[in-house]
Amino acid sequence: MANIFSGGGRELDLSNGGTEAFVEVLMLAVSDLASEAWDLRFAALLNLQDQHVMGRGAVGFHLEEVDWGTSQSERARSKDFVLRATALAASGHRWSELGYHPPRVHDHLEQFRIMVEHFTPPANSGPYHHFPGPEGAATASCTRHRVLSGLPHWEGCFLCIQAR
């Protein structure tokens, strides 16, 4: 099974293992960069890509389904956040906490960066059925791992779940 991340006519088709590594390294970066409400909503979207919780081969999202913001400045800021998080993830940020070396994740992050970079967030669209609203934002952080998570709804962050 494969998981699809797409946007602007581009597609990132990942295996289950590739998806796991891609989401985990992005989540570590997003957790350290998040400072605005939108960032926490994007973190919640990444939490929904956790195959340990959602099921293998059952995740992915389309950039067109993300609520990038209502104004040009909001859309630009949201897109910049995703690009900064992707660059931080690609730098190897906190990878030592994973307990493994993700072999192909640089390529996946580069493909995702290109996808986001070339994507133009729409001025008006919605409804955003797959993008968490403000009430669904990832506002909890795992105290042990410093990772934004689905707490208190889930039992822990992705690193906690893997440790079991």
C-alpha positions, 0 to 999 in steps of 0.5 A: 500500500502507498500513502499519497501527499500531493499538491499543485499537480505534483505527487509524493507517493510513499511506502509505509516505511517511507511515510513513517520516516517522512512524518516523524522527521517533519514532526520533530521540526514542526514541534520545535518551530510552531509558534502560531495557531496555524502551526499547531493545526499543521502539527495536528495534520501531521499527527493524523499521518501516524500510521500506528494510530490511523492504519498503514497505507491509510494516510496522506493529504492534498495541499489543496485541502489545507486551510492556508489562511484568508489573506495573502499574508496569512497564506504566505506565512503558512507556506513559509512555515511548512518550507522552514519546517521541511528545511529544518527536518532535512538538516537532520534536526533531532534525528538521533531521537528516532533510534534509526537512520531514515535512509531515503527521507532526504529525497522525500523531503526534497520532493515535498519542498518542491511540491510546496514551493510550487504550490499556490495556496488558493485565495478561497476554497474549503470546506477543509474536511481533512485539515484540523480546525482551531479546536483540533490543533495539537496544543499538547506536547509530550513532556518526555519527548518535546513533540506536539501530539494528539494528547490527551486523545491519544496515549502519547507522541509517536516516540512514546507509541514506538517505545511500546 
